Amino acid sequence: MLELTTENAADYMRERGWTDGGFCQVEELAGGVSNVVFRVRTFKGLSVLKQSRPQLRTADPWFSDLSRIYREIDAMQLLEPRLPDGCVPRVLFRDDENYAFLMTHAPRDNRDWRSVLLAGDVDPKLGDLAGQLLGRIHESTRVDIEAMANLRDRTVFEQLRIEPFYRRVAARIPEMAPLLQPLIDDVTTAEICLCHGDFSPKNLLLHGDGFTLVDYETAHLGDPAFDLGFFLSHLFLKAIMLPDKLQAFRLLFAGFWRGYQDACWFKPFIALQGRGMHHLAGCLLARVDGASPAPYLDDAKRIIARSIALRLLRESVFDWDEAQAILTESL
């Protein structure tokens, strides 16, 4: 495999005929832990070049199958025609031999939503928009199982989510293992609709037209409840980080659930919400004691996050209002 760098990526693009007149500028984009990602500028405009790496950039050893990038391409090509224009980048070419592909660039003014939230800009209206997007992903794929034959393989989801999240926490906190095992059982057996597996503010690029969702390598035919819990765990972490913004986050939560319920109706909402609460607790604990702890939390904030997660798990909280009350009491 040719490992792409800022030094050789321009020549790589020229060799594949993607430049016009040979002009090509490449810069590496920061923030990812599992891939190398470049912004590419040619006379054709901006695009994004992405390549898998076997070892993730985390403190704990963490490895994943390079072929995960094939699943990412499959998921993007499945969703791009099913969602509003611009929500999913369009694949421009793929290079299976080198585990790389080129895709369209989000609007130039984009900012990742995680950075916006951590800066204290908590716009409740964006919760509704995120809920609608996730709901449409789940609703639009739940009846088309045959189209997701290539996405039945959970190997990458196991490597990047189940093992470093739930299994790693169960090994480090053995008394929680019996409470985490039902989550593992659910996500390793359910085949309900497309589970993105990484639906988080970091991967929602905010711009004037709304959101562009990126990073589909953990996508698979699976359980929508994981996406719900995973996303909400990220919002809980931001609320813990910014307790003075709690009321805005509560409105953001309400907007998310409203948008999701409006877009996804194939399962009883209360049932999906309750199962999502269980994954919220598991994912929240994983972001403190798993392989990839939230980098922006100090020790005091980690103690708060861990306490909330343990309480949600031990008390089997499936009610959203109760979960919010626990968050409020803890801040």
N, C-alpha and C positions, 0 to 999 in steps of 0.2 A: 504494500500500500504506500502510495506517495503521501507523506504527511504534509499538508498544506501549511504554509507560513506566509507572513507578509512579504517575504523575499521572493517566494516562487508562485504565489497565487495569480499574479498578473500574467505570467507566462502560461500558466495552466489555462487561464481563460482564453488567451490568444490561440493556444493550440486547439481549443475546442470551437474556434470560430465565433466566439461570443462578442468579441470587440469589433468595432467599426473603425478601420483605419489604424488599428493597433493601440489606440489610446485606452489606458486602463489604470485606474488608481484603486488601491486596496488599503483598507484599514481594519484592524482587528477590533471587534466589539467586545467590551468587557461584560462580566456579570454571570456568564454560564459556568457550570461546573462539570458538564458532561461532554461538551463538544467545543470545537473551535468554530467561531462565526466571524465572517468578514462582511463589511460593507464594500460593495464593488461599484465604482463609477466608470461608465463608458459613455460613448456618444449616444448609446441607446437609453441612457438614464441610470437610475440607481437600482441595484438588485442586492440580494443577500446570498452568500455562499456559505454552506454549512457542512461540516465533516465530523463524524463520530470519532471519539477517542476511547481507548479501552479502560483507562484508569481515570476516575473522576477526581477533581481537585477539591478534596475534603481532608480534614485532619485524620479521620479514620480511613483505613484502606477500604476502597470501594471500587469494584470493577463491574463492567457491563458488556454484553455482547455487542460488537460493532454493527451487526446486522440490524440493530434497532432502528437505524436510519431508514431501512426499507419500510418498516411499519409506519414510521412517521410520514413518509411519502404517501403510503396507501391511505392513511387517515385523512391527510390534507386533500387528496384527490376525491375521497368519498364525501367530505363535508363541503368543499368549496362551492359546488353547484346547489347545495341544499340551504345555504345560509345567505343573508344579504351580501351584496357586493362589498368586497373589502374586508369582511370579517375573517377570512382565511386567506393567507398568501397563496398565490398560484405557482405551481411547480413549473419551472422553465426548462430545466433539463436535469437528468439524474445520471450519476456515474457510479454504478454498483460496484465496480472493481475497486474504486478508491473510497467507497462509503461516503459519498458526497452528493450534494445536489444544490441547484441554484433556484431561488424563488424570488417573487416580486417583493419589493420593499414597501413597508408601511408608509403612509404619508410622512413627509420629511419633518413635520412639526410634532411627531409623536413623542410621548414620554411614557415610560412604564408606570403603571398605576401604583405599584408599591412605593416608588420614590415620591409620587405625588401625595400619597397618604402619609408617609413618614415625615413629609414636610409640613404636615398639619392641615392640608387641604382636603377635607372630608366632605364631599358633595353627595348628599343622600340620593340625588337623582341617578347617579351612576350605579347605585345598587340595583335599581330597577332594570337598567340596561344590561348589567352583568347577569341578572337572573333570567332575563329574556333570552340572552345568548345561550346560557347553559341549558335552559329548558328546551330551546329549539334543537340543540345538539341531541339531547336525549329523546325528544319526541320524534324527530325526523329520521332516527335510525332504528327505532324499536321494532318496526315492522319489516325491516329489510335485512334479515339475518344472512341471507345468501350473499349479499353484497359485501359482507364483512368476513367472508371465509378466511381471508388473509390476516385478519385481525383477531383470530381465535387464540393465537399463541400468547400466553401470559408470561413468557420467559423474562422479558424486559421489565414488565410490571413487577414481577417477583424480585428482580435484581435491584430495581430502583425505588420500589415502594414497600413491598411486603417485608423483605428481609431487613433493609436498613431502618424501616419504621417500626413495624409491629414485632417482628422476631427479635430485633436488636434490643428493643425496650423490654420484651419479655425475659430476655437473658440477663439484662442488667437489673431488673426489678422483678424477681421471680414470683413474688406474691401477686403480681398483676397478670401473670401469664394466663390463668383461667378466664380472666375478663377480656383479654385480647384475643384468645383463641376463636371465639365466635366471629370476630371481625375477619380473621384470616380465613375461616371456613367460608364466609360469605363471598369474599372477593376472589377466592380461588375456584369457585364453582358457578357463580351466577353468570348467565348469558342473557342479559335483558336488553341492552342497547349499547351504543358506543360510550365507554367511560374514557374521558380525556386523560385522567390520571395525574394532571399537573395544572388544573384550572386554578390559577392563583393570580393575585394582582401583578406579580412580576411578569407574567406572561400575557397580560392584557395591556396592549399598547394603546394609550389614549391619545386621540387626535380630534380634529374638528368634526369628523364624520362619525365618531363613536369609538368603538374598540376594534382592534385587530388582534386576534388570538394567535399566539405562536407556541412552539414547542409541543409536538405531538408524539414524541418518542415512546411515551408510556401508554398511548391510546390502545384500547383493545375492546373486544366484545365482552362486556362485563356488567358491573353493578353501578347504577347511577348514584346510589347512596354514598359511595366513596367520594365522588366529585363534590357532593354537597358538604360532607364533613371536612374534606381537605380544604375547600375554599373558605368555609366559615372559620376553620382553625387559624387561617392567615389573618382574617379580619379580627378575631379575638386577640391575636398577638399584637396587632396594630393598636387596638383599644387599650391593651395592657401597657403598651409603650407610651400612649398619649391619653392618660386618664382624664385630662381636662376636656377632651373631645368626645367623652362617652355619649352624650346626648346625640351628637351628630352620628356616631356609629350606630346607635339604636335606630335612628331613622334610616340609616344605610341598610341595616339588617332587614328592617321592615320592607324597604323597597326591593331588596333582593328576593325575599320570599314572594312578594306580590308579583314581580316580573316572572319568576320561575313558575308560579302557579298558573299565570295567564298563558304561558307557552307550553307547558307540559301537563298533560291530563290523562295519560294512559294508565297511571296507577293512582289509587287514592292518595291525595296529597298528604293527609295526616300520617299515613303509613310510611311514605317516603321521607317525610320530615323527621319522624321518630327514628328511623334507621340512620338518617344522616347525623342525628345528634350523637349516636354511638360512635360513628367515625370521627365526628368533631373531637370527642374526648381522646380517642386513640391518636389522631394526628397531632393534636395539641401536645400530648405527652411526648410524641416522637420528635417534635421540634425543640424539645428541651433535652431529652435523654436518648435520642436516636443518633444515627450516623451523621446527620446534617442539622445541627442545632441552629436556630434563628440567630444570625450574626449580630443583629442590632440590639439584642436583649442583654442587659448587665445581670450580675448575679442576683440582685434583688428582684428584678423583673422575672427572671427564670424561676425563682421560688414561687412567685405568684402564679405563673403559668402552670407550673407543676401541681400546685395545690388545687387549682381549678380543675385541671384534667383528672387528677386522682378522685376528686369529689364527684365529678360527672360520671366516672366509671364505676366507682364503688356504690353510688346511689342509683345507678342505672337510670340516669335522667334522659327521658325521651321527649319531654315537653319543652318547647322552645322558650316559653315565658320563664320557666324554671331555670333554664340554662342562662338566660339573660340576667335573672335575679342573682345567680351565683357569681356571675362576672361583676355585677354592680357591687355586691357585698365585698368582693375581694379587692376592689380598687380604692 
